[in-house]
Amino acid sequence: METIPITEAREHLADLGNRVALRGERLVVERRGKNLFALVPVEDLELLERLEDKLDLDAIRAAKDEPTKPWAQVKKALGL
């Protein structure tokens, strides 16, 4: 994965967009040696979102089996 300075990214955004969209490249944009963000193909983003959704669903399913407390008891414990 290539890292480029933000000044270069500003100057060449259209070209970088083409590299990402057409060639599937992944680019990391940095400022002062620190990574700020990444330019990735939309397909990569969609995959990441599907993975996050799956993790969320897995967490919901796992939490479903945990014991619960009545809302009144929770409010009392929180002093509400």
C-alpha positions as CSV (number, residue, x, y, z in Angstrom):
1,M,0.0,0.0,0.0
2,E,1.5,3.3,-1.0
3,T,1.6,6.3,1.3
4,I,1.5,9.8,-0.1
5,P,1.6,13.2,1.6
6,I,-1.6,15.2,1.8
7,T,-0.1,18.0,-0.3
8,E,0.4,15.6,-3.1
9,A,-3.1,14.2,-2.6
10,R,-4.6,17.7,-2.9
11,E,-2.7,18.4,-6.1
12,H,-3.5,15.1,-7.8
13,L,-6.9,14.0,-6.4
14,A,-8.4,13.2,-9.8
15,D,-5.5,11.0,-10.8
16,L,-5.5,9.3,-7.4
17,G,-9.2,8.7,-7.7
18,N,-8.7,7.0,-11.0
19,R,-5.9,4.8,-9.6
20,V,-8.2,3.7,-6.8
21,A,-11.3,3.3,-8.8
22,L,-9.9,1.8,-12.0
23,R,-6.9,-0.1,-10.8
24,G,-8.1,-1.1,-7.4
25,E,-5.1,0.5,-5.6
26,R,-5.2,1.4,-2.0
27,L,-3.5,4.6,-0.9
28,V,-2.8,6.1,2.5
29,V,-2.7,9.8,2.9
30,E,-0.4,11.2,5.6
31,R,0.5,14.5,7.2
32,R,3.7,15.0,9.0
33,G,4.4,11.3,9.0
34,K,1.0,10.3,10.5
35,N,-1.6,8.4,8.5
36,L,-4.8,10.5,8.1
37,F,-7.0,8.5,5.9
38,A,-7.1,5.9,3.1
39,L,-8.4,6.0,-0.4
40,V,-9.8,2.6,-1.2
41,P,-12.1,1.2,-3.9
42,V,-15.8,1.2,-3.2
43,E,-15.8,-2.6,-3.2
44,D,-13.3,-2.6,-0.3
45,L,-15.5,-0.2,1.6
46,E,-18.6,-2.2,1.0
47,L,-16.8,-5.4,2.2
48,L,-15.7,-3.6,5.3
49,E,-19.3,-2.4,6.0
50,R,-20.6,-6.0,5.6
51,L,-18.0,-7.3,8.0
52,E,-18.9,-4.6,10.5
53,D,-22.6,-5.5,10.1
54,K,-21.8,-9.2,10.7
55,L,-19.8,-8.4,13.9
56,D,-22.7,-6.2,15.1
57,L,-25.2,-9.1,14.5
58,D,-22.9,-11.6,16.2
59,A,-22.7,-9.2,19.3
60,I,-26.4,-8.8,19.3
61,R,-27.0,-12.6,19.2
62,A,-24.4,-13.1,22.0
63,A,-26.0,-10.4,24.2
64,K,-29.5,-11.9,23.6
65,D,-28.5,-14.8,25.9
66,E,-27.2,-12.5,28.7
67,P,-29.4,-12.0,31.8
68,T,-31.3,-8.7,31.9
69,K,-32.7,-6.5,34.6
70,P,-36.0,-4.7,34.7
71,W,-35.8,-1.0,33.6
72,A,-37.0,0.2,37.0
73,Q,-34.1,-1.6,38.7
74,V,-31.6,-0.1,36.3
75,K,-33.0,3.5,36.8
76,K,-32.8,3.0,40.6
77,A,-29.2,1.8,40.4
78,L,-28.3,4.9,38.2
79,G,-30.1,7.3,40.5
80,L,-32.6,8.3,37.8
